[in-house]
Amino acid sequence: MNPPDSRQPEATRVIVGMSGGVDSSVAAWLLKDQGYQVEGLFMKNWDEDDGTEYCTAMTDLADARAVAETIGIPLHTASFAAEYWDRVFEHFLSEYSAGRTPNPDILCNKEVKFRAFLDYAVTLGADYIATGHYTRQRPDPENPGRAQLLKGLDNNKDQSYFLHAVSGERIARTLFPVGELEKPEVRRIAGEQGFVTHDKKDSTGICFIGERKFSDFLKQYLPAQPGEIQTPDGQVIGRHQGLMYHTIGQRQGLGIGGLSNFGDEPWYVAEKDLGRNVLVAVQGKHHPLLFSRGLHCAPVDWIAGHPPARSFRCRAKTRYRQPDQDCEVTVTGAGTRVVFDDTQRAVTPGQSVVFYDGEVCLGGAVIERTWRDNEKEPDMPRAREAQAS
Ligand SMILES: Nc1ncnc2c1ncn2[C@@H]1O[C@H](COP(=O)(O)OP(=O)(O)OP(=O)(O)O)[C@@H](O)[C@H]1O
């Protein structure tokens, strides 16, 4: 990988975000091997020392240190806990209390990894930052100073969905060395180099908060409000412990079963009625109430800074790992509308819709509302201009 500008690797200083995981270990090694001036930066973004997270962060830091030592590069540490709390976590909680199911990793990338972290790396003299994300970038021929974000070559691992809200200017300042590789190859390199991280399992859970039992964690911050589970025609079939614990299309955890008159088909969440604190459930994974024809979304973060056109066809995902779906996007003064060729299951307000033109990620936005085939498209509530990121 040559630097995207005219410099030589030897004259290019790169600060790699080292998490103590296998991907960023190999990212750092690849860059060093290619001749870059490489330094690592480990960040700790959650201050609460409650035993579990504290231990995980300490182990991760020890692993990042061990790998940096094996590669022979310095490792810096920094805390962006205040930025994480203010710009990511508070929003995450307010989305949950508004009945939506947010994706904090997207905001964390936009506000912490590619903002606070990048800005700090620049103060350490970085020409570029690098991460272990499975994505790629190349200069945007039509927008000087910006880069396009491309899917990672490993289809199974592509993480562009989580990076869609980062601007093309910030992508242009980032190298993604493992985006050119498949995961097994990354593990093989880590093993070959003797990194302590070579067989470490992939991180799961909310970024920087870790793998706690999610419902217990949420309970510490938001009071649970139990209520009824109803069928679409209003029959009460059970109770829920709080709408925030449920997400559209979800099956597990409803605690309904063995109801006379309803047969054995499993129940799925079709709707969260916040006004009445009611969870609406339907029977059958393919119940029509679980499928949407279209959606409206919040102002879109376009990686290029603007949409490709006011109205265009492309492909989109409404959740990570979903195969791309054909759709028509219309950007109006009042908001952005997406209409899918095929109806989509479990499109969830608070999650993000992300647009693709082939392997190029165009950007994306938080889903605000959806409509079904037999419903009229709702009005867009507020006039506003689609935002350029
Ligand atoms: N605590 C951290 N400090 C510095 N950089 C981090 C940290 N956590 C994540 N990153 C950066 O963000 C990238 C993606 O993080 P993610 O949590 O998705 O982990 P991952 O895909 O399992 O990667 P890894 O194997 O490197 O942990 C990492 O590869 C790393 O470059």
The ligand as a Gaussian input file, in Angstrom:
#p B3LYP/6-31G(d) Opt

LIG

0 1
 N       -9.232000       0.885000      22.436000
 C       -8.805000       1.173000      21.195000
 N       -7.702000       1.922000      21.038000
 C       -7.244000       2.227000      19.791000
 N       -7.835000       1.838000      18.659000
 C       -8.957000       1.099000      18.759000
 C       -9.510000       0.721000      20.024000
 N      -10.617000      -0.018000      19.799000
 C      -10.761000      -0.106000      18.466000
 N       -9.765000       0.559000      17.824000
 C       -9.538000       0.666000      16.369000
 O      -10.756000       0.442000      15.666000
 C      -10.645000      -0.748000      14.854000
 C      -11.949000      -1.503000      14.797000
 O      -12.348000      -1.789000      16.096000
 P      -13.369000      -2.957000      16.459000
 O      -13.761000      -2.736000      17.877000
 O      -14.397000      -3.016000      15.405000
 O      -12.432000      -4.195000      16.538000
 P      -12.037000      -5.396000      15.627000
 O      -12.612000      -5.318000      14.250000
 O      -12.257000      -6.600000      16.445000
 O      -10.457000      -5.066000      15.486000
 P       -9.293000      -5.524000      16.447000
 O       -9.088000      -6.993000      16.138000
 O       -8.128000      -4.678000      16.049000
 O       -9.757000      -5.274000      17.854000
 C       -9.514000      -1.538000      15.492000
 O       -8.914000      -2.427000      14.569000
 C       -8.575000      -0.443000      15.949000
 O       -7.764000       0.042000      14.902000

